[in-house]
Amino acid sequence: MPNFILTLKLNTQPFEESNLNKRLNIGRQIYNACLNELNKRYRTLQQSKEYKKAYKMTKDKERNKLFNSLNKKYGLTEYSLHGFIKPMQHHFKKNIDSFTAQKIATRCFKAFQKLMFHEADKVKFKRFGEMNSLEGKSNKTGIRFTDNKLKWNGLTVSVVIKRNDVYAQTAIENNKIKYCRIVRKLVRGKNKFYIQLVMEGVPPTKYNKETGEVKHSISEGKVGIDIGTQTIAIASNKEAKLLELAPSINNMEREKRILQ
């Protein structure tokens, strides 16, 4: 089942913004605590004789199976991390529900997996103000969207849906909400808050308000694409285009030739 995201602005008052900022910072503290714990567990694993033996093995299914077993033994699993945050979440239960806390732990674990799989050299702790989103697991508990409002642990905030926003109204009416995400964005030097509804299904059709025509309509016919190192050529029965790949990136070839 495909998903799409509907982003809506929250009509926040100063005290509500203060509350949301507080919860985002608590989320940051939980994330950092999870990361600190994973670092400890990973160092303990790496120092074990079992790990050193497995590391020297030929890369095959048996080696992967052994690593998975060691990860479970040393608590390097998503499920184990969920258990670790339970006491912490209980301490912050007035602000962070258990499902949101679990999603924070999952987010941290997925980032740490990149280190474990040697896809990253380091996983950074989040500094103050760097945690800009929190999400729930479903629209039934925790962070919820109901009656055109955000409802979360005693906090109720109105959501801005314009009368002429047919797209948003149609999406909410016809699609099931899987879960919600709170997002903080810096807009013109001021923090603005949004709720993102992760919806099941296909997004509604968008129409041009002035002409009534379908936006981004799908045509029929064949299209040819030729991808080069710096450009991409597109040709159809109606038009042909030559587009530059990553136009904002400076071409360093001349500088490289000079250095060589």
C-alpha positions in Angstrom: 0.0 0.0 0.0 1.6 3.3 -1.0 1.8 6.3 1.4 1.9 10.0 1.1 2.4 12.9 3.5 0.0 15.8 4.1 1.7 18.8 5.9 -0.6 21.2 7.7 0.3 24.3 9.8 -0.5 24.4 13.5 -2.3 27.5 14.8 -0.1 27.7 17.9 -0.2 30.1 20.8 3.0 31.1 22.7 2.3 28.7 25.6 1.7 25.9 23.1 4.9 26.6 21.3 6.7 26.6 24.6 5.2 23.2 25.3 6.2 21.8 21.9 9.7 23.1 22.3 10.0 21.5 25.7 8.8 18.1 24.3 11.2 18.3 21.3 14.0 18.9 23.7 13.0 16.0 25.9 12.9 13.9 22.8 16.5 15.1 22.1 17.5 14.0 25.6 16.0 10.5 25.1 17.7 10.2 21.7 21.1 11.1 23.2 20.6 8.7 26.1 19.8 5.9 23.6 22.9 6.8 21.5 25.1 6.8 24.6 23.8 3.4 25.7 24.3 1.9 22.2 27.9 3.2 22.1 28.6 1.5 25.5 27.0 -1.8 24.3 28.9 -1.7 21.0 32.2 -1.1 22.7 31.6 -4.1 25.0 30.7 -6.2 22.0 33.8 -5.2 20.1 36.0 -6.1 23.1 34.6 -9.6 23.4 36.5 -12.7 22.1 33.3 -13.8 20.3 33.2 -10.6 18.2 36.9 -10.8 17.3 36.6 -14.4 16.2 33.5 -13.6 14.1 35.1 -10.5 12.6 37.9 -12.7 11.1 35.5 -15.2 9.6 34.8 -15.3 5.8 31.9 -13.1 4.9 29.0 -15.6 4.5 25.6 -16.5 6.0 27.2 -18.2 9.0 29.2 -15.1 9.9 26.0 -12.9 9.5 24.1 -15.4 11.7 26.8 -15.2 14.4 26.8 -11.4 14.3 23.0 -11.3 14.7 23.3 -13.6 17.7 25.9 -11.4 19.3 23.9 -8.3 18.7 21.0 -9.9 20.6 23.3 -11.1 23.4 24.8 -7.6 23.9 21.5 -5.7 23.5 22.2 -4.2 20.1 18.6 -4.6 18.9 15.7 -2.2 18.4 13.6 -4.3 20.8 16.2 -4.1 23.5 16.5 -0.4 23.2 12.7 -0.1 23.6 13.2 -1.8 27.0 16.0 0.6 27.9 13.9 3.7 27.5 10.9 2.5 29.6 12.1 4.0 32.9 13.1 7.2 31.1 9.8 7.6 29.4 7.9 7.0 32.7 9.9 10.0 34.1 8.7 12.2 31.2 5.3 10.6 30.8 3.4 13.9 31.2 5.1 15.1 28.0 6.2 12.0 26.0 4.0 9.0 25.5 5.4 5.5 25.3 4.8 5.1 21.6 6.6 8.3 20.7 9.5 7.3 23.0 9.8 4.0 21.1 9.9 5.8 17.8 12.7 8.0 19.1 14.6 4.8 20.2 13.9 3.3 16.7 15.2 6.4 15.0 18.4 6.3 17.1 18.9 2.6 16.5 18.5 3.0 12.7 21.1 5.7 12.7 23.5 3.6 14.8 23.0 0.6 12.5 24.9 2.6 9.8 27.9 2.6 12.1 27.5 -1.1 12.8 27.3 -1.8 9.1 30.3 0.5 8.4 28.2 2.8 6.4 29.1 5.7 8.7 32.2 6.6 10.8 30.2 8.2 13.6 26.7 8.9 14.9 26.5 12.4 16.3 24.7 13.4 19.4 22.0 16.0 18.9 22.7 19.4 20.3 20.1 21.7 21.8 17.6 22.8 19.1 18.6 20.0 16.7 15.7 17.7 17.4 13.0 19.2 15.1 10.5 16.4 14.7 8.8 13.7 16.8 6.3 11.1 15.5 3.9 8.5 16.8 3.1 4.9 15.9 -0.5 5.3 15.0 -3.3 7.8 15.0 -5.1 6.0 17.9 -2.7 6.9 20.7 0.0 9.4 21.5 0.3 12.1 18.8 -3.1 12.2 17.1 -5.0 14.2 14.5 -8.7 14.3 15.3 -11.5 16.8 14.8 -9.0 19.0 12.8 -6.8 19.3 15.9 -3.5 17.9 17.1 -4.1 16.0 20.4 -1.1 14.8 22.4 -0.8 14.1 26.1 -3.2 16.9 27.2 -2.1 19.3 24.6 -4.7 20.4 22.0 -3.7 22.6 19.1 -5.9 23.8 16.2 -4.8 22.8 12.7 -5.0 25.3 9.8 -7.1 23.9 6.9 -8.3 26.6 4.5 -11.8 26.4 3.2 -10.5 26.4 -0.4 -7.9 23.7 0.3 -9.7 21.0 -1.6 -6.6 18.8 -1.7 -6.2 18.6 2.1 -9.9 18.2 2.7 -10.1 15.3 0.2 -7.0 13.6 1.5 -8.4 13.7 5.1 -11.8 12.5 4.1 -10.8 9.7 1.8 -7.5 8.3 3.3 -6.6 6.6 6.5 -4.0 8.3 8.7 -1.3 5.8 9.6 0.5 8.1 12.1 1.4 11.7 12.8 4.6 13.7 13.0 5.2 17.1 14.7 7.7 19.2 12.8 9.4 22.5 13.7 10.7 24.7 10.9 12.6 28.0 11.0 10.7 30.4 8.8 12.0 33.9 8.3 13.8 33.7 11.7 10.9 32.4 13.6 9.9 28.8 14.6 6.7 27.5 13.0 5.1 24.2 13.9 3.4 21.7 11.5 1.7 18.4 11.7 2.5 15.8 9.0 -0.2 13.2 8.4 1.3 10.0 7.0 -1.6 8.7 4.9 -2.3 5.4 3.4 -3.1 5.2 -0.3 -2.7 7.5 -3.3 -2.7 11.3 -2.9 -5.7 13.2 -4.4 -5.4 14.9 -7.7 -4.2 18.5 -7.6 -6.1 21.2 -9.6 -5.0 24.6 -10.7 -7.2 27.1 -8.7 -7.3 29.6 -11.6 -7.9 27.3 -14.6 -9.4 24.2 -12.9 -7.0 22.0 -14.9 -5.2 19.0 -13.4 -1.7 19.8 -12.1 1.1 17.5 -13.2 -1.2 15.5 -15.4 0.1 12.2 -16.8 0.3 11.9 -20.6 0.5 8.9 -22.9 3.3 8.1 -25.2 7.0 7.1 -25.2 9.8 9.0 -23.6 13.5 8.5 -24.3 16.1 9.3 -21.6 19.9 9.5 -22.0 21.8 10.0 -18.8 25.3 11.3 -19.0 27.9 12.2 -16.4 26.9 15.8 -16.3 23.6 16.1 -18.2 20.4 14.2 -18.9 18.6 14.4 -22.3 14.9 13.8 -22.4 12.9 13.4 -25.7 9.2 12.8 -26.4 6.8 13.4 -29.3 6.1 16.9 -28.0 9.4 18.2 -26.7 13.0 17.6 -26.0 15.1 18.9 -23.1 18.7 18.8 -22.1 19.1 19.3 -18.3 22.2 19.7 -16.2 22.7 17.3 -13.4 23.3 19.0 -10.0 23.6 22.5 -11.5 24.4 24.0 -8.1 27.6 21.9 -7.8 30.6 23.6 -9.2 32.6 21.7 -11.9 36.0 21.0 -10.4 37.6 19.3 -13.4 39.6 22.3 -14.4 40.9 22.8 -10.9 41.8 19.1 -10.6 43.8 19.2 -13.9 45.8 22.2 -12.7 46.6 20.5 -9.4 47.7 17.3 -11.3 
